[in-house]
Amino acid sequence: MDISKIFTNNKAWITEKLSEDENYFTELGKGQSPQILYIGCSDSRVSSEDLMGVQPGEVFVHRNIANMVPNTDLNVMSVINYAVTHLKVKHVVVCGHYSCGGVKAAMQSADLGILNPWLRNIRDVYRLHHTELDLIKNEDKKYDRLVELNVQEQCVNVLKTSDVQKALLEKQVTVHGWVWDIHTGELIDLKIDFDKILKDIREIYQLS
C-alpha cells in the first residue's frame, strides 16, 4: 500500500460526506452520544462500523487481540467505565469472529513471547470448557466453538464489573455476545443466557 494514498482517500471521503450533508463535520464536532459499546478484535479484516452498517458517532469502539476483557487491563476497564457511566450506552457488545488468529494461537502449544500473558486468558477459557471442547474431533469446529465460548466468557467478565452491575440494577444496559462469520459476512447473536451462567457465581461477583 502506498501510504500517501491514505491522504488522497481522506480528501475524497471529506468531499463525499459534504456532498451528502454540508453540516456533517459541524454536527460531528458537537459531541457523541452512542447507544452501543462494541468490544471487538483488532483483526484487520474486521471493520466494526461496516459490519454493523453504522455511522461515526453511533458506536463507541474498543478493539484488542481476540476481543478480550481481562480485569487487569486498565485500557478495556477504562473504556467500559467511560462508556457505561459517562456516555450512558444502552448496549455492551462483545463481538468475536471465526478464524480469529488470537484464539488459534491460544490453541497451540507455542512460546509466543510477550503475547503469552494475553493468550493465557484465552487458554483459561479453554480450561474452563475443555470437557465440551475435547469432545469435538473436527479441529475447525473446535476452533469455532472456542471463539464462541471466548465471547461468552468475555461477556461474563463485562458483567463482573461494578459499572455494568450498577447499570444493570438501574436497567440502563444490556450485554450481548455476537460472532461475525468472516466466511459469509453474517453477524450472529449467540443469545447467551447470562442469568443461567451467572446463577452459580453471582454470590461471589455481586458487588452491590
C-alpha angles and dihedrals in degrees: 000000000000100000092205089064088069090073091048089051090049092055091049090050092051091050091049093050094047091049088057095043124002090202095050098114093036090058092042090054093057093077143270135278105174119179095205136057108203118197108190145151125284091228108138091227093061115079107181098199093046096049091048094043094232135140133234110286096030100087133037105217134204121175133183138150108305095352094274129180105193113169090226093062106093090190097064092035090054091048091052091047094050095043097046102033102033108021091037095217115192097212134039113198127191107195124187128177137217116254090034109173093207093054091046091051090052090055091059128080098234136126105240098175116220090012092064098087091047095047090047087073089061091044087055088057088053090049092052092051102029093120091061096037096048090058090062106088097181106085095208092052091046088051092051092047092051088052088055094044090049090055089049094051093046089053088053088052089053090052091052092063119102093228093057094041090055092047091049091053088052090046090237101127143037125202121219135188116209138171126203115215103221090193096059105017091239120145110217127201106214090203091217115196098225094175090060094044094048097042095094097039102038092095090057099044101032107118100179 
